[in-house]
Amino acid sequence: MPKNPQDHKPKAAAKESSARTVEVQGLALTIDPDVFDDFELLDGIRRIDSGEPGSALLMPELMRAMVGANQYRQVLDHLRGDNGRVGLKAGAKFLADLMRAYDPNS
């Protein structure tokens, strides 16, 4: 019996999006849970939670990974102070609030 060529296979069903919208400090953000399937992201979260020296430097990278590049700028603008900067405390609090909003049981 002849085999069907690979290009004659039926189209795969489109993957249903499992992204969730969460509200953090009045800002609605859509988070794709697939971002947490990342060993390095989880290690970064662990390092921040443990208070490891220098771990604060990971916060921008983790936030960008969690919210995505398109929403990252929106978050920074939301946090920007009168001096035009995003303060470390404001960014750290937002990241903690984001994680709590996404997974309140963590």
Secondary structure by P-SEA (a helix, b strand, c coil): ccccccccccccccccccbbbbbcccbbbbbcccccccaaaaaaaaaaaacccccccaaaaaaaaaccccaaaaaaaaaccccccccaaaaaaaaaaaaaaacccc
